[in-house]
Amino acid sequence: MEGTIIKAENLPIGEKIYLKKSSFFGWKVVNPIKNEDGSMNWFNFFVGGNWWNLILVAITVLIILGVLYEYSSNIQHFLDCFSSPQQLEICKNLYGG
């Protein structure tokens, strides 16, 4: 049903939709992070009101964690090369130089 146009008279009674006017894209639906009673809407806070946003955030976090893991393993390998003179010679022969 997402992306389809629903006329205002076809909305269920009591359902509210929050809209925001964008300067470039016209009107868009806003998912507020606070409920009307002032409590936090945690789903909208973390996900942005859409499951696709959650998937994009999860993929982004996994990529960042993967980059950090790879960086830390490379630094650890670099430090292991300088742990002893014999290991330094092995690394020099292995990587050239």
Biopython code that builds the backbone (N, CA, C, O; Angstrom):
import numpy as np
from Bio.PDB.StructureBuilder import StructureBuilder

atoms = [
    (1, "MET", "N", (0.821, -1.179, 0.000)),
    (1, "MET", "CA", (0.000, 0.000, 0.000)),
    (1, "MET", "C", (0.871, 1.251, 0.000)),
    (1, "MET", "O", (0.395, 2.351, -0.282)),
    (2, "GLU", "N", (2.135, 1.075, 0.315)),
    (2, "GLU", "CA", (3.035, 2.219, 0.338)),
    (2, "GLU", "C", (3.234, 2.743, -1.075)),
    (2, "GLU", "O", (3.458, 1.971, -2.007)),
    (3, "GLY", "N", (3.151, 4.034, -1.225)),
    (3, "GLY", "CA", (3.348, 4.658, -2.515)),
    (3, "GLY", "C", (2.053, 4.892, -3.269)),
    (3, "GLY", "O", (2.049, 5.590, -4.283)),
    (4, "THR", "N", (0.939, 4.315, -2.789)),
    (4, "THR", "CA", (-0.332, 4.555, -3.450)),
    (4, "THR", "C", (-0.991, 5.784, -2.850)),
    (4, "THR", "O", (-0.751, 6.128, -1.693)),
    (5, "ILE", "N", (-1.805, 6.429, -3.629)),
    (5, "ILE", "CA", (-2.479, 7.649, -3.188)),
    (5, "ILE", "C", (-3.837, 7.276, -2.609)),
    (5, "ILE", "O", (-4.633, 6.597, -3.257)),
    (6, "ILE", "N", (-4.093, 7.722, -1.389)),
    (6, "ILE", "CA", (-5.374, 7.494, -0.723)),
    (6, "ILE", "C", (-6.023, 8.848, -0.515)),
    (6, "ILE", "O", (-5.396, 9.772, 0.003)),
    (7, "LYS", "N", (-7.268, 8.963, -0.917)),
    (7, "LYS", "CA", (-7.981, 10.217, -0.716)),
    (7, "LYS", "C", (-8.301, 10.385, 0.760)),
    (7, "LYS", "O", (-8.438, 9.401, 1.488)),
    (8, "ALA", "N", (-8.418, 11.626, 1.198)),
    (8, "ALA", "CA", (-8.640, 11.920, 2.609)),
    (8, "ALA", "C", (-9.942, 11.322, 3.114)),
    (8, "ALA", "O", (-10.018, 10.915, 4.273)),
    (9, "GLU", "N", (-10.961, 11.259, 2.279)),
    (9, "GLU", "CA", (-12.241, 10.720, 2.741)),
    (9, "GLU", "C", (-12.205, 9.205, 2.893)),
    (9, "GLU", "O", (-13.106, 8.631, 3.505)),
    (10, "ASN", "N", (-11.177, 8.541, 2.347)),
    (10, "ASN", "CA", (-11.052, 7.087, 2.474)),
    (10, "ASN", "C", (-10.182, 6.662, 3.651)),
    (10, "ASN", "O", (-10.016, 5.466, 3.893)),
    (11, "LEU", "N", (-9.622, 7.627, 4.388)),
    (11, "LEU", "CA", (-8.806, 7.287, 5.553)),
    (11, "LEU", "C", (-9.695, 6.789, 6.678)),
    (11, "LEU", "O", (-10.823, 7.257, 6.835)),
    (12, "PRO", "N", (-9.191, 5.834, 7.468)),
    (12, "PRO", "CA", (-9.969, 5.386, 8.625)),
    (12, "PRO", "C", (-10.160, 6.534, 9.616)),
    (12, "PRO", "O", (-9.306, 7.413, 9.737)),
    (13, "ILE", "N", (-11.279, 6.514, 10.314)),
    (13, "ILE", "CA", (-11.577, 7.563, 11.292)),
    (13, "ILE", "C", (-10.586, 7.468, 12.445)),
    (13, "ILE", "O", (-10.339, 6.379, 12.964)),
    (14, "GLY", "N", (-10.029, 8.578, 12.841)),
    (14, "GLY", "CA", (-9.088, 8.626, 13.955)),
    (14, "GLY", "C", (-7.636, 8.441, 13.544)),
    (14, "GLY", "O", (-6.753, 8.631, 14.380)),
    (15, "GLU", "N", (-7.348, 8.082, 12.309)),
    (15, "GLU", "CA", (-5.973, 7.911, 11.874)),
    (15, "GLU", "C", (-5.412, 9.259, 11.445)),
    (15, "GLU", "O", (-6.052, 10.005, 10.704)),
    (16, "LYS", "N", (-4.222, 9.555, 11.915)),
    (16, "LYS", "CA", (-3.585, 10.829, 11.584)),
    (16, "LYS", "C", (-2.368, 10.583, 10.719)),
    (16, "LYS", "O", (-1.630, 9.617, 10.915)),
    (17, "ILE", "N", (-2.171, 11.457, 9.772)),
    (17, "ILE", "CA", (-0.994, 11.421, 8.914)),
    (17, "ILE", "C", (-0.333, 12.780, 9.021)),
    (17, "ILE", "O", (-0.982, 13.812, 8.852)),
    (18, "TYR", "N", (0.958, 12.777, 9.301)),
    (18, "TYR", "CA", (1.713, 14.014, 9.440)),
    (18, "TYR", "C", (2.448, 14.279, 8.136)),
    (18, "TYR", "O", (3.162, 13.415, 7.627)),
    (19, "LEU", "N", (2.270, 15.464, 7.608)),
    (19, "LEU", "CA", (2.884, 15.855, 6.346)),
    (19, "LEU", "C", (3.846, 17.019, 6.558)),
    (19, "LEU", "O", (3.678, 17.833, 7.466)),
    (20, "LYS", "N", (4.843, 17.073, 5.707)),
    (20, "LYS", "CA", (5.809, 18.169, 5.748)),
    (20, "LYS", "C", (6.069, 18.602, 4.312)),
    (20, "LYS", "O", (6.233, 17.766, 3.423)),
    (21, "LYS", "N", (6.105, 19.890, 4.094)),
    (21, "LYS", "CA", (6.368, 20.401, 2.750)),
    (21, "LYS", "C", (7.873, 20.565, 2.563)),
    (21, "LYS", "O", (8.542, 21.249, 3.338)),
    (22, "SER", "N", (8.374, 19.938, 1.542)),
    (22, "SER", "CA", (9.783, 20.020, 1.196)),
    (22, "SER", "C", (9.943, 21.042, 0.082)),
    (22, "SER", "O", (9.048, 21.212, -0.746)),
    (23, "SER", "N", (11.076, 21.718, 0.063)),
    (23, "SER", "CA", (11.270, 22.753, -0.950)),
    (23, "SER", "C", (11.505, 22.159, -2.339)),
    (23, "SER", "O", (11.245, 22.831, -3.338)),
    (24, "PHE", "N", (11.991, 20.918, -2.430)),
    (24, "PHE", "CA", (12.291, 20.331, -3.730)),
    (24, "PHE", "C", (11.311, 19.239, -4.142)),
    (24, "PHE", "O", (10.999, 19.107, -5.325)),
    (25, "PHE", "N", (10.816, 18.447, -3.175)),
    (25, "PHE", "CA", (10.064, 17.256, -3.517)),
    (25, "PHE", "C", (8.578, 17.357, -3.195)),
    (25, "PHE", "O", (7.874, 16.353, -3.299)),
    (26, "GLY", "N", (8.086, 18.494, -2.819)),
    (26, "GLY", "CA", (6.669, 18.645, -2.508)),
    (26, "GLY", "C", (6.359, 18.135, -1.105)),
    (26, "GLY", "O", (7.180, 18.263, -0.197)),
    (27, "TRP", "N", (5.180, 17.560, -0.930)),
    (27, "TRP", "CA", (4.758, 17.067, 0.372)),
    (27, "TRP", "C", (5.239, 15.649, 0.587)),
    (27, "TRP", "O", (5.271, 14.844, -0.344)),
    (28, "LYS", "N", (5.619, 15.343, 1.834)),
    (28, "LYS", "CA", (6.016, 13.977, 2.165)),
    (28, "LYS", "C", (5.493, 13.625, 3.552)),
    (28, "LYS", "O", (5.234, 14.501, 4.377)),
    (29, "VAL", "N", (5.343, 12.326, 3.792)),
    (29, "VAL", "CA", (4.839, 11.837, 5.069)),
    (29, "VAL", "C", (5.976, 11.859, 6.082)),
    (29, "VAL", "O", (7.093, 11.436, 5.784)),
    (30, "VAL", "N", (5.683, 12.355, 7.283)),
    (30, "VAL", "CA", (6.658, 12.428, 8.360)),
    (30, "VAL", "C", (6.253, 11.431, 9.433)),
    (30, "VAL", "O", (5.079, 11.337, 9.793)),
    (31, "ASN", "N", (7.220, 10.692, 9.940)),
    (31, "ASN", "CA", (6.981, 9.754, 11.030)),
    (31, "ASN", "C", (7.564, 10.369, 12.303)),
    (31, "ASN", "O", (8.775, 10.297, 12.515)),
    (32, "PRO", "N", (6.729, 10.972, 13.156)),
    (32, "PRO", "CA", (7.249, 11.677, 14.329)),
    (32, "PRO", "C", (7.832, 10.713, 15.360)),
    (32, "PRO", "O", (7.372, 9.579, 15.490)),
    (33, "ILE", "N", (8.852, 11.176, 16.092)),
    (33, "ILE", "CA", (9.481, 10.323, 17.101)),
    (33, "ILE", "C", (8.803, 10.434, 18.453)),
    (33, "ILE", "O", (9.116, 9.673, 19.368)),
    (34, "LYS", "N", (7.880, 11.373, 18.590)),
    (34, "LYS", "CA", (7.118, 11.510, 19.834)),
    (34, "LYS", "C", (5.649, 11.261, 19.544)),
    (34, "LYS", "O", (5.106, 11.758, 18.557)),
    (35, "ASN", "N", (5.008, 10.481, 20.418)),
    (35, "ASN", "CA", (3.570, 10.261, 20.316)),
    (35, "ASN", "C", (2.835, 11.488, 20.834)),
    (35, "ASN", "O", (3.443, 12.401, 21.394)),
    (36, "GLU", "N", (1.519, 11.499, 20.640)),
    (36, "GLU", "CA", (0.730, 12.648, 21.073)),
    (36, "GLU", "C", (0.747, 12.830, 22.592)),
    (36, "GLU", "O", (0.594, 13.947, 23.086)),
    (37, "ASP", "N", (0.935, 11.728, 23.338)),
    (37, "ASP", "CA", (0.965, 11.841, 24.793)),
    (37, "ASP", "C", (2.345, 12.218, 25.322)),
    (37, "ASP", "O", (2.536, 12.312, 26.534)),
    (38, "GLY", "N", (3.295, 12.431, 24.441)),
    (38, "GLY", "CA", (4.636, 12.860, 24.836)),
    (38, "GLY", "C", (5.629, 11.716, 24.981)),
    (38, "GLY", "O", (6.820, 11.965, 25.171)),
    (39, "SER", "N", (5.171, 10.462, 24.896)),
    (39, "SER", "CA", (6.083, 9.328, 25.006)),
    (39, "SER", "C", (6.846, 9.138, 23.695)),
    (39, "SER", "O", (6.419, 9.586, 22.631)),
    (40, "MET", "N", (7.969, 8.470, 23.807)),
    (40, "MET", "CA", (8.813, 8.242, 22.630)),
    (40, "MET", "C", (8.243, 7.119, 21.779)),
    (40, "MET", "O", (7.795, 6.102, 22.307)),
    (41, "ASN", "N", (8.259, 7.297, 20.491)),
    (41, "ASN", "CA", (7.922, 6.241, 19.550)),
    (41, "ASN", "C", (9.250, 5.651, 19.097)),
    (41, "ASN", "O", (9.871, 6.154, 18.161)),
    (42, "TRP", "N", (9.684, 4.587, 19.759)),
    (42, "TRP", "CA", (11.027, 4.046, 19.536)),
    (42, "TRP", "C", (11.195, 3.476, 18.131)),
    (42, "TRP", "O", (12.288, 3.538, 17.569)),
    (43, "PHE", "N", (10.138, 2.926, 17.562)),
    (43, "PHE", "CA", (10.235, 2.404, 16.197)),
    (43, "PHE", "C", (10.584, 3.520, 15.219)),
    (43, "PHE", "O", (11.476, 3.359, 14.387)),
    (44, "ASN", "N", (9.895, 4.635, 15.314)),
    (44, "ASN", "CA", (10.196, 5.754, 14.418)),
    (44, "ASN", "C", (11.551, 6.375, 14.737)),
    (44, "ASN", "O", (12.232, 6.869, 13.839)),
    (45, "PHE", "N", (11.948, 6.355, 16.005)),
    (45, "PHE", "CA", (13.230, 6.946, 16.395)),
    (45, "PHE", "C", (14.397, 6.167, 15.783)),
    (45, "PHE", "O", (15.321, 6.764, 15.229)),
    (46, "PHE", "N", (14.353, 4.834, 15.883)),
    (46, "PHE", "CA", (15.467, 4.026, 15.386)),
    (46, "PHE", "C", (15.356, 3.687, 13.906)),
    (46, "PHE", "O", (16.370, 3.600, 13.214)),
    (47, "VAL", "N", (14.147, 3.496, 13.419)),
    (47, "VAL", "CA", (13.960, 2.996, 12.073)),
    (47, "VAL", "C", (13.543, 4.096, 11.109)),
    (47, "VAL", "O", (13.768, 3.964, 9.906)),
    (48, "GLY", "N", (12.956, 5.151, 11.586)),
    (48, "GLY", "CA", (12.461, 6.193, 10.714)),
    (48, "GLY", "C", (11.080, 5.886, 10.180)),
    (48, "GLY", "O", (10.649, 6.489, 9.197)),
    (49, "GLY", "N", (10.377, 4.956, 10.814)),
    (49, "GLY", "CA", (9.023, 4.633, 10.421)),
    (49, "GLY", "C", (8.911, 3.689, 9.249)),
    (49, "GLY", "O", (7.806, 3.442, 8.766)),
    (50, "ASN", "N", (10.026, 3.151, 8.773)),
    (50, "ASN", "CA", (10.001, 2.322, 7.584)),
    (50, "ASN", "C", (11.006, 1.193, 7.754)),
    (50, "ASN", "O", (12.121, 1.418, 8.226)),
    (51, "TRP", "N", (10.617, -0.023, 7.370)),
    (51, "TRP", "CA", (11.538, -1.161, 7.505)),
    (51, "TRP", "C", (12.721, -1.050, 6.551)),
    (51, "TRP", "O", (13.802, -1.552, 6.860)),
    (52, "TRP", "N", (12.546, -0.410, 5.411)),
    (52, "TRP", "CA", (13.670, -0.243, 4.485)),
    (52, "TRP", "C", (14.748, 0.639, 5.094)),
    (52, "TRP", "O", (15.936, 0.422, 4.852)),
    (53, "ASN", "N", (14.346, 1.638, 5.885)),
    (53, "ASN", "CA", (15.335, 2.474, 6.570)),
    (53, "ASN", "C", (16.141, 1.641, 7.556)),
    (53, "ASN", "O", (17.352, 1.825, 7.681)),
    (54, "LEU", "N", (15.472, 0.718, 8.265)),
    (54, "LEU", "CA", (16.176, -0.167, 9.197)),
    (54, "LEU", "C", (17.186, -1.032, 8.454)),
    (54, "LEU", "O", (18.309, -1.216, 8.922)),
    (55, "ILE", "N", (16.798, -1.561, 7.306)),
    (55, "ILE", "CA", (17.711, -2.397, 6.533)),
    (55, "ILE", "C", (18.911, -1.581, 6.057)),
    (55, "ILE", "O", (20.042, -2.064, 6.117)),
    (56, "LEU", "N", (18.687, -0.362, 5.588)),
    (56, "LEU", "CA", (19.799, 0.490, 5.140)),
    (56, "LEU", "C", (20.732, 0.849, 6.290)),
    (56, "LEU", "O", (21.952, 0.867, 6.120)),
    (57, "VAL", "N", (20.166, 1.132, 7.453)),
    (57, "VAL", "CA", (20.999, 1.446, 8.620)),
    (57, "VAL", "C", (21.807, 0.221, 9.031)),
    (57, "VAL", "O", (22.988, 0.344, 9.355)),
    (58, "ALA", "N", (21.187, -0.960, 9.022)),
    (58, "ALA", "CA", (21.900, -2.189, 9.396)),
    (58, "ALA", "C", (23.040, -2.480, 8.421)),
    (58, "ALA", "O", (24.132, -2.859, 8.846)),
    (59, "ILE", "N", (22.801, -2.309, 7.128)),
    (59, "ILE", "CA", (23.862, -2.541, 6.137)),
    (59, "ILE", "C", (24.992, -1.544, 6.328)),
    (59, "ILE", "O", (26.162, -1.919, 6.250)),
    (60, "THR", "N", (24.666, -0.280, 6.577)),
    (60, "THR", "CA", (25.686, 0.740, 6.790)),
    (60, "THR", "C", (26.516, 0.426, 8.025)),
    (60, "THR", "O", (27.741, 0.551, 8.001)),
    (61, "VAL", "N", (25.853, 0.016, 9.109)),
    (61, "VAL", "CA", (26.583, -0.315, 10.342)),
    (61, "VAL", "C", (27.480, -1.532, 10.116)),
    (61, "VAL", "O", (28.615, -1.554, 10.592)),
    (62, "LEU", "N", (26.989, -2.540, 9.400)),
    (62, "LEU", "CA", (27.810, -3.719, 9.126)),
    (62, "LEU", "C", (29.029, -3.369, 8.270)),
    (62, "LEU", "O", (30.115, -3.901, 8.501)),
    (63, "ILE", "N", (28.866, -2.494, 7.298)),
    (63, "ILE", "CA", (30.008, -2.077, 6.477)),
    (63, "ILE", "C", (31.032, -1.332, 7.324)),
    (63, "ILE", "O", (32.233, -1.570, 7.199)),
    (64, "ILE", "N", (30.562, -0.431, 8.188)),
    (64, "ILE", "CA", (31.485, 0.321, 9.043)),
    (64, "ILE", "C", (32.214, -0.621, 9.993)),
    (64, "ILE", "O", (33.423, -0.493, 10.183)),
    (65, "LEU", "N", (31.493, -1.566, 10.591)),
    (65, "LEU", "CA", (32.139, -2.533, 11.493)),
    (65, "LEU", "C", (33.140, -3.400, 10.743)),
    (65, "LEU", "O", (34.198, -3.727, 11.281)),
    (66, "GLY", "N", (32.822, -3.774, 9.509)),
    (66, "GLY", "CA", (33.759, -4.561, 8.708)),
    (66, "GLY", "C", (35.026, -3.785, 8.387)),
    (66, "GLY", "O", (36.124, -4.341, 8.438)),
    (67, "VAL", "N", (34.887, -2.516, 8.059)),
    (67, "VAL", "CA", (36.056, -1.682, 7.775)),
    (67, "VAL", "C", (36.914, -1.522, 9.029)),
    (67, "VAL", "O", (38.140, -1.604, 8.960)),
    (68, "LEU", "N", (36.269, -1.293, 10.172)),
    (68, "LEU", "CA", (37.028, -1.157, 11.422)),
    (68, "LEU", "C", (37.739, -2.447, 11.795)),
    (68, "LEU", "O", (38.874, -2.405, 12.269)),
    (69, "TYR", "N", (37.094, -3.599, 11.590)),
    (69, "TYR", "CA", (37.733, -4.877, 11.882)),
    (69, "TYR", "C", (38.943, -5.105, 10.979)),
    (69, "TYR", "O", (39.999, -5.534, 11.443)),
    (70, "GLU", "N", (38.785, -4.817, 9.698)),
    (70, "GLU", "CA", (39.891, -5.002, 8.758)),
    (70, "GLU", "C", (41.055, -4.070, 9.092)),
    (70, "GLU", "O", (42.214, -4.480, 9.033)),
    (71, "TYR", "N", (40.755, -2.834, 9.438)),
    (71, "TYR", "CA", (41.795, -1.876, 9.798)),
    (71, "TYR", "C", (42.542, -2.336, 11.042)),
    (71, "TYR", "O", (43.772, -2.299, 11.077)),
    (72, "SER", "N", (41.809, -2.769, 12.061)),
    (72, "SER", "CA", (42.469, -3.194, 13.301)),
    (72, "SER", "C", (43.290, -4.462, 13.092)),
    (72, "SER", "O", (44.345, -4.618, 13.707)),
    (73, "SER", "N", (42.827, -5.370, 12.235)),
    (73, "SER", "CA", (43.617, -6.576, 11.979)),
    (73, "SER", "C", (44.888, -6.235, 11.200)),
    (73, "SER", "O", (45.929, -6.854, 11.420)),
    (74, "ASN", "N", (44.817, -5.259, 10.293)),
    (74, "ASN", "CA", (46.025, -4.838, 9.565)),
    (74, "ASN", "C", (47.027, -4.179, 10.499)),
    (74, "ASN", "O", (48.228, -4.423, 10.392)),
    (75, "ILE", "N", (46.546, -3.349, 11.410)),
    (75, "ILE", "CA", (47.451, -2.716, 12.382)),
    (75, "ILE", "C", (48.082, -3.760, 13.284)),
    (75, "ILE", "O", (49.272, -3.678, 13.589)),
    (76, "GLN", "N", (47.291, -4.751, 13.717)),
    (76, "GLN", "CA", (47.838, -5.808, 14.574)),
    (76, "GLN", "C", (48.893, -6.611, 13.826)),
    (76, "GLN", "O", (49.917, -6.972, 14.407)),
    (77, "HIS", "N", (48.660, -6.898, 12.542)),
    (77, "HIS", "CA", (49.658, -7.610, 11.745)),
    (77, "HIS", "C", (50.925, -6.777, 11.594)),
    (77, "HIS", "O", (52.031, -7.315, 11.648)),
    (78, "PHE", "N", (50.774, -5.480, 11.408)),
    (78, "PHE", "CA", (51.919, -4.582, 11.313)),
    (78, "PHE", "C", (52.726, -4.589, 12.617)),
    (78, "PHE", "O", (53.956, -4.629, 12.587)),
    (79, "LEU", "N", (52.038, -4.549, 13.751)),
    (79, "LEU", "CA", (52.728, -4.574, 15.036)),
    (79, "LEU", "C", (53.399, -5.918, 15.289)),
    (79, "LEU", "O", (54.458, -5.974, 15.914)),
    (80, "ASP", "N", (52.793, -6.999, 14.809)),
    (80, "ASP", "CA", (53.403, -8.322, 14.967)),
    (80, "ASP", "C", (54.702, -8.428, 14.177)),
    (80, "ASP", "O", (55.606, -9.162, 14.576)),
    (81, "CYS", "N", (54.810, -7.706, 13.059)),
    (81, "CYS", "CA", (56.041, -7.734, 12.269)),
    (81, "CYS", "C", (57.213, -7.139, 13.046)),
    (81, "CYS", "O", (58.359, -7.531, 12.824)),
    (82, "PHE", "N", (56.944, -6.197, 13.955)),
    (82, "PHE", "CA", (58.007, -5.561, 14.725)),
    (82, "PHE", "C", (58.190, -6.177, 16.104)),
    (82, "PHE", "O", (58.894, -5.612, 16.941)),
    (83, "SER", "N", (57.570, -7.321, 16.354)),
    (83, "SER", "CA", (57.679, -7.922, 17.680)),
    (83, "SER", "C", (59.063, -8.511, 17.939)),
    (83, "SER", "O", (59.514, -8.540, 19.083)),
    (84, "SER", "N", (59.737, -8.977, 16.899)),
    (84, "SER", "CA", (61.092, -9.527, 17.074)),
    (84, "SER", "C", (61.875, -9.305, 15.787)),
    (84, "SER", "O", (61.280, -9.131, 14.723)),
    (85, "PRO", "N", (63.205, -9.310, 15.870)),
    (85, "PRO", "CA", (64.010, -9.110, 14.650)),
    (85, "PRO", "C", (63.796, -10.225, 13.617)),
    (85, "PRO", "O", (63.816, -9.967, 12.414)),
    (86, "GLN", "N", (63.593, -11.455, 14.086)),
    (86, "GLN", "CA", (63.359, -12.551, 13.139)),
    (86, "GLN", "C", (62.031, -12.350, 12.396)),
    (86, "GLN", "O", (61.938, -12.582, 11.191)),
    (87, "GLN", "N", (61.027, -11.923, 13.130)),
    (87, "GLN", "CA", (59.726, -11.681, 12.509)),
    (87, "GLN", "C", (59.805, -10.517, 11.519)),
    (87, "GLN", "O", (59.130, -10.527, 10.489)),
    (88, "LEU", "N", (60.631, -9.513, 11.834)),
    (88, "LEU", "CA", (60.801, -8.385, 10.917)),
    (88, "LEU", "C", (61.430, -8.835, 9.607)),
    (88, "LEU", "O", (61.039, -8.373, 8.535)),
    (89, "GLU", "N", (62.402, -9.736, 9.691)),
    (89, "GLU", "CA", (63.039, -10.260, 8.478)),
    (89, "GLU", "C", (62.042, -11.074, 7.656)),
    (89, "GLU", "O", (62.038, -10.998, 6.428)),
    (90, "ILE", "N", (61.211, -11.842, 8.325)),
    (90, "ILE", "CA", (60.198, -12.633, 7.612)),
    (90, "ILE", "C", (59.227, -11.701, 6.883)),
    (90, "ILE", "O", (58.875, -11.941, 5.729)),
    (91, "CYS", "N", (58.802, -10.642, 7.562)),
    (91, "CYS", "CA", (57.868, -9.691, 6.945)),
    (91, "CYS", "C", (58.524, -8.956, 5.782)),
    (91, "CYS", "O", (57.880, -8.716, 4.760)),
    (92, "LYS", "N", (59.801, -8.595, 5.928)),
    (92, "LYS", "CA", (60.494, -7.908, 4.848)),
    (92, "LYS", "C", (60.603, -8.802, 3.639)),
    (92, "LYS", "O", (60.402, -8.339, 2.517)),
    (93, "ASN", "N", (60.917, -10.081, 3.833)),
    (93, "ASN", "CA", (61.023, -11.007, 2.714)),
    (93, "ASN", "C", (59.649, -11.291, 2.106)),
    (93, "ASN", "O", (59.521, -11.447, 0.892)),
    (94, "LEU", "N", (58.637, -11.355, 2.950)),
    (94, "LEU", "CA", (57.297, -11.680, 2.481)),
    (94, "LEU", "C", (56.695, -10.543, 1.661)),
    (94, "LEU", "O", (56.100, -10.777, 0.609)),
    (95, "TYR", "N", (56.851, -9.305, 2.148)),
    (95, "TYR", "CA", (56.218, -8.156, 1.505)),
    (95, "TYR", "C", (57.177, -7.369, 0.614)),
    (95, "TYR", "O", (56.763, -6.404, -0.027)),
    (96, "GLY", "N", (58.416, -7.752, 0.564)),
    (96, "GLY", "CA", (59.374, -7.074, -0.302)),
    (96, "GLY", "C", (59.839, -5.755, 0.285)),
    (96, "GLY", "O", (59.029, -4.903, 0.651)),
    (97, "GLY", "N", (61.122, -5.598, 0.369)),
    (97, "GLY", "CA", (61.632, -4.330, 0.873)),
    (97, "GLY", "C", (62.388, -4.575, 2.087)),
    (97, "GLY", "O", (62.914, -3.638, 2.687)),
]
sb = StructureBuilder()
sb.init_structure("model")
sb.init_model(0)
sb.init_chain("A")
sb.init_seg("    ")
for serial, (resi, resn, name, xyz) in enumerate(atoms, 1):
    if name == "N":
        sb.init_residue(resn, " ", resi, " ")
    sb.init_atom(name, np.array(xyz, "f"), 0.0, 1.0, " ", f" {name:<3s}", serial, name[0])
structure = sb.get_structure()
